[in-house]
Amino acid sequence: MNDVADFYGIEHLLDEAGRDAVRRTREFMAAEVEPVINRYWTREEFPHELAGGIARLGIAGVAYEGYGCPGGGPLLDGMLAMELARSDPSMSTFLGVHSGLAMGSVYLCGSEEQKQRWLPEMARMEKIGAFGLTEPDVGSGVAGGLGSTARREGDWWVLDGQKKWIGNATFADYIIIWARDVTAGSDGQVKGFVVEKGTPGLSTTKIGDKIALRVVQNAYVTLDGVRVPESSRLQRADSFRQTAAVLRLTRAGVAWQAVGCAMGAYEHALAYAKEREQFGRPIAGFQLVQDLLVRMLGNITASATMCARLAQLQAAGEARDEHSALAKAFCTVRMRETVGYARELLGGNGILLEHQVGRFVADAEAIYSYEGTREINTLVVGRAITGLSAFV
Ligand SMILES: Cc1cc2nc3c(=O)[nH]c(=O)nc-3n(C[C@H](O)[C@H](O)[C@H](O)COP(=O)(O)OP(=O)(O)OC[C@H]3O[C@@H](n4cnc5c(N)ncnc54)[C@H](O)[C@@H]3O)c2cc1C
């Protein structure tokens, strides 16, 4: 087996076409992204010129069938997220926000007409999506505490409020906005809207000085009397339950990203261990260094096999919130430990960007906390196994 980090050969669970998509993605990332990504990371810039190459891979919308999407199923979708993160967690997050959160919202919550309207151009990545749920004053508690409002006026809705952390928002063509219906006499539930770039009252401000995922363009999104037609309200999103269904899908993807982030750090550490010599021999020959490598590989293999089984549950339509939540919580904890071991193995060079591992260590911090923190995903599982909610 020549794939060092995929020790149990999870990739062989894919069919020929799936393996080909993974191989093409790996080749693209190695040739085009890895040589330049540290420069973008340092400058906190997004490599727009590389997005075209990702579009040509045809990997947006792999999780969905029809509507111009390539299809391929949850295992391929997850393995592609892993493969991108293995080279660069920011690029994986860029696609995760577009293909998972934004396209997933349209796929799961849109009417037939809306899916026909938006998904084909998003699958071709001619239009890029963002997903606006979190707000400055509400993160973990979004299910019950959204401050953004939507008020119906005839065939139009007026949106007000502010969102925080919204990935891709500075350049996205469509931002999915989740807001509470405050129309007089309404049900007061959360509804989803597709807001187009350039709509009057919509503005974005980039969040700078991040210590993680610096390539991802996260932003504040301000909605000041933004008017959107009823035809841009996601017709099948009538409460937070539908928002949660999108998160169930994407949390599984983030678990795969965590595996990829850990794999990237491990592979760089393994190569370094074979090259770096101390006491007259490669450090890979020292027992304590091998212990670090094997701990890393164990974490990666346990996490990847967990994600692969979760993908089977998704494919069978049997995945529940707690299944995705357990994978997200477990794999991100294992990722954080793994990137720490990799940094330790590199000694002082572990904190230098040029030795690659440092970027994975930093990026892991964001993956650990977004799409539900470890605590929140733990509480989702805890509620499922005890029947008791410990959220408040
Ligand atoms: C890089 C990045 C990208 C992101 N991209 C997006 C995006 O594209 N779209 C979007 O909508 N959001 C996005 N987010 C937001 C992300 O989902 C939130 O950061 C996350 O949900 C946590 O919310 P918070 O940061 O407000 O933390 P808080 O909710 O303030 O939590 C702070 C701490 O309190 C803990 N805590 C909270 N409640 C409980 C409880 N009941 N029991 C125990 N502990 C608790 C948390 O676990 C955490 O440790 C992004 C975030 C980051 C960092």
The ligand as an SDF file (V2000), in Angstrom:
LIG
                    3D

 53 58  0  0  0  0  0  0  0  0999 V2000
  -12.9400   29.7400   11.3060 C   0  0  0  0  0  0  0  0  0  0  0  0
  -14.4070   29.6880   11.5590 C   0  0  0  0  0  0  0  0  0  0  0  0
  -15.2950   29.5720   10.5030 C   0  0  0  0  0  0  0  0  0  0  0  0
  -16.6660   29.5970   10.7210 C   0  0  0  0  0  0  0  0  0  0  0  0
  -17.5280   29.5840    9.6400 N   0  0  0  0  0  0  0  0  0  0  0  0
  -18.8670   29.7680    9.8670 C   0  0  0  0  0  0  0  0  0  0  0  0
  -19.7640   29.9220    8.7550 C   0  0  0  0  0  0  0  0  0  0  0  0
  -19.3570   29.8600    7.5780 O   0  0  0  0  0  0  0  0  0  0  0  0
  -21.0780   30.1370    9.0080 N   0  0  0  0  0  0  0  0  0  0  0  0
  -21.5700   30.2130   10.2770 C   0  0  0  0  0  0  0  0  0  0  0  0
  -22.7720   30.4120   10.4270 O   0  0  0  0  0  0  0  0  0  0  0  0
  -20.7410   30.0630   11.3600 N   0  0  0  0  0  0  0  0  0  0  0  0
  -19.4070   29.8580   11.1760 C   0  0  0  0  0  0  0  0  0  0  0  0
  -18.5480   29.7220   12.2600 N   0  0  0  0  0  0  0  0  0  0  0  0
  -19.0790   29.8150   13.6070 C   0  0  0  0  0  0  0  0  0  0  0  0
  -18.9490   28.5380   14.4290 C   0  0  0  0  0  0  0  0  0  0  0  0
  -19.8780   27.5840   14.0190 O   0  0  0  0  0  0  0  0  0  0  0  0
  -19.0370   28.9270   15.9200 C   0  0  0  0  0  0  0  0  0  0  0  0
  -17.8110   29.5370   16.2490 O   0  0  0  0  0  0  0  0  0  0  0  0
  -19.3080   27.7590   16.8220 C   0  0  0  0  0  0  0  0  0  0  0  0
  -20.6040   27.2770   16.6300 O   0  0  0  0  0  0  0  0  0  0  0  0
  -19.1350   28.1230   18.3050 C   0  0  0  0  0  0  0  0  0  0  0  0
  -19.7910   29.3130   18.6260 O   0  0  0  0  0  0  0  0  0  0  0  0
  -19.0120   30.4990   19.3620 P   0  0  0  0  0  0  0  0  0  0  0  0
  -17.6930   30.6530   18.7040 O   0  0  0  0  0  0  0  0  0  0  0  0
  -19.9130   31.6830   19.3950 O   0  0  0  0  0  0  0  0  0  0  0  0
  -18.7200   29.9800   20.8370 O   0  0  0  0  0  0  0  0  0  0  0  0
  -19.7080   30.0810   22.1020 P   0  0  0  0  0  0  0  0  0  0  0  0
  -21.0430   29.5390   21.7540 O   0  0  0  0  0  0  0  0  0  0  0  0
  -19.6490   31.4420   22.6750 O   0  0  0  0  0  0  0  0  0  0  0  0
  -19.0120   29.0550   23.1060 O   0  0  0  0  0  0  0  0  0  0  0  0
  -17.8870   29.4140   23.9300 C   0  0  0  0  0  0  0  0  0  0  0  0
  -17.5240   28.1900   24.7710 C   0  0  0  0  0  0  0  0  0  0  0  0
  -18.6320   27.8330   25.6250 O   0  0  0  0  0  0  0  0  0  0  0  0
  -18.9510   26.4670   25.4260 C   0  0  0  0  0  0  0  0  0  0  0  0
  -20.3810   26.2480   25.6200 N   0  0  0  0  0  0  0  0  0  0  0  0
  -21.4040   26.9660   25.0760 C   0  0  0  0  0  0  0  0  0  0  0  0
  -22.5730   26.4690   25.4720 N   0  0  0  0  0  0  0  0  0  0  0  0
  -22.3010   25.3980   26.2700 C   0  0  0  0  0  0  0  0  0  0  0  0
  -23.1040   24.4590   26.9950 C   0  0  0  0  0  0  0  0  0  0  0  0
  -24.4490   24.4770   26.9620 N   0  0  0  0  0  0  0  0  0  0  0  0
  -22.4610   23.5020   27.7190 N   0  0  0  0  0  0  0  0  0  0  0  0
  -21.1030   23.4430   27.7350 C   0  0  0  0  0  0  0  0  0  0  0  0
  -20.3090   24.3010   27.0840 N   0  0  0  0  0  0  0  0  0  0  0  0
  -20.8930   25.2630   26.3520 C   0  0  0  0  0  0  0  0  0  0  0  0
  -18.4930   26.1490   23.9940 C   0  0  0  0  0  0  0  0  0  0  0  0
  -18.3050   24.7520   23.7900 O   0  0  0  0  0  0  0  0  0  0  0  0
  -17.2130   26.9590   23.9120 C   0  0  0  0  0  0  0  0  0  0  0  0
  -16.1510   26.2360   24.4740 O   0  0  0  0  0  0  0  0  0  0  0  0
  -17.1630   29.6780   12.0490 C   0  0  0  0  0  0  0  0  0  0  0  0
  -16.2590   29.7560   13.1100 C   0  0  0  0  0  0  0  0  0  0  0  0
  -14.9000   29.7630   12.8820 C   0  0  0  0  0  0  0  0  0  0  0  0
  -13.9620   29.8810   14.0630 C   0  0  0  0  0  0  0  0  0  0  0  0
  1  2  1  0
  2  3  1  0
  2 52  2  0
  3  4  2  0
  4  5  1  0
  4 50  1  0
  5  6  2  0
  6  7  1  0
  6 13  1  0
  7  8  2  0
  7  9  1  0
  9 10  1  0
 10 11  2  0
 10 12  1  0
 12 13  2  0
 13 14  1  0
 14 15  1  0
 14 50  1  0
 15 16  1  0
 16 17  1  0
 16 18  1  0
 18 19  1  0
 18 20  1  0
 20 21  1  0
 20 22  1  0
 22 23  1  0
 23 24  1  0
 24 25  2  0
 24 26  1  0
 24 27  1  0
 27 28  1  0
 28 29  2  0
 28 30  1  0
 28 31  1  0
 31 32  1  0
 32 33  1  0
 33 34  1  0
 33 48  1  0
 34 35  1  0
 35 36  1  0
 35 46  1  0
 36 37  1  0
 36 45  1  0
 37 38  2  0
 38 39  1  0
 39 40  1  0
 39 45  2  0
 40 41  1  0
 40 42  2  0
 42 43  1  0
 43 44  2  0
 44 45  1  0
 46 47  1  0
 46 48  1  0
 48 49  1  0
 50 51  2  0
 51 52  1  0
 52 53  1  0
M  END
$$$$
